Amino acid sequence: PTKTPVQEVPEPEPEGTNAVQVLDGHFLSQIRKEQGMSLDELAGTTRISVRYLEAIEDNAFDRLPAAPFVRGYVRQVAQILGVDDRGVVEGFMDMYHHHRG
């Protein structure tokens, strides 16, 4: 008799290890602070005003300009901080459109 191959089933992840990180302004703020960068330093590097950077980090969508500008700002901040700019931009813009309509 021939043996039937056994299909391996991956081990389940322990609880809590696959928690989803929300890629929003709070996430960018956390990364910036972990890197020891101030908002003024980030503003100087990106040429984005501190008030817009604060609005991004606070997820204060009503204090932000039109979507194309916000998309560019978030992409630039993510790149400077060395995080996945595509994931952050998509996550942030989904929230932006949800709140702004």
C-alpha positions in Angstrom: 0.0 0.0 0.0 1.2 3.5 -0.8 1.2 6.2 1.8 -1.0 9.2 1.3 1.1 12.4 1.6 0.2 14.3 4.7 -0.6 18.0 4.1 1.1 20.2 6.6 -1.0 22.7 8.4 0.7 25.8 9.5 0.8 26.4 13.3 -1.6 29.1 14.3 -0.1 32.3 15.6 -0.3 32.8 19.3 -2.9 35.3 20.4 -1.9 38.9 20.1 1.1 38.4 17.8 -0.8 39.2 14.6 -2.5 42.3 15.9 -3.1 44.8 13.0 -1.2 48.0 13.2 -3.4 50.9 12.1 -1.4 52.9 9.7 -2.6 56.4 10.5 -1.2 59.7 11.8 -0.8 58.3 15.3 1.4 55.6 13.9 3.6 58.2 12.1 3.8 60.2 15.3 4.9 57.2 17.3 7.6 56.4 14.7 8.8 60.0 14.6 9.1 60.1 18.4 10.9 56.7 18.6 13.5 58.2 16.2 13.9 61.3 18.4 12.8 63.7 15.7 10.8 66.8 16.5 7.9 68.2 14.5 10.1 71.2 13.7 12.9 68.9 12.3 10.4 67.0 10.2 8.9 70.3 8.9 12.4 71.5 8.0 13.2 68.3 6.2 9.9 67.9 4.3 9.0 71.6 3.9 5.5 70.7 5.2 4.1 73.2 7.7 4.1 72.2 11.3 0.3 72.8 11.4 -0.3 70.2 8.6 2.1 67.7 10.3 0.2 68.1 13.6 -3.1 67.6 11.8 -1.7 64.5 10.1 -0.4 63.1 13.4 -3.7 63.9 15.2 -5.8 62.4 12.3 -7.5 65.9 12.2 -8.8 65.5 8.7 -10.8 68.7 8.9 -7.6 70.7 9.3 -6.0 69.3 6.2 -6.0 70.5 2.6 -7.4 68.7 -0.5 -6.7 65.0 -0.9 -3.9 65.2 -3.5 -1.8 67.4 -1.1 -2.5 65.2 1.8 -1.5 62.1 -0.1 1.8 63.7 -1.0 2.5 64.9 2.5 1.8 61.5 4.1 3.9 59.8 1.5 6.8 62.2 2.1 6.6 61.8 5.9 6.5 58.0 5.7 9.5 58.0 3.4 11.5 60.3 5.7 10.6 58.0 8.7 11.6 54.9 6.7 8.2 53.2 6.8 6.1 51.6 4.1 4.8 54.7 2.4 2.3 52.8 0.3 0.6 51.1 3.2 0.6 54.3 5.3 -0.7 56.4 2.4 -3.5 53.9 1.6 -4.5 53.5 5.3 -4.5 57.3 6.0 -6.3 58.2 2.8 -9.0 55.6 3.4 -9.6 57.3 6.8 -9.4 60.8 5.2 -12.0 60.0 2.6 -14.3 58.3 5.2 -14.2 61.4 7.4 -14.2 64.0 4.7 -16.7 62.3 2.3 
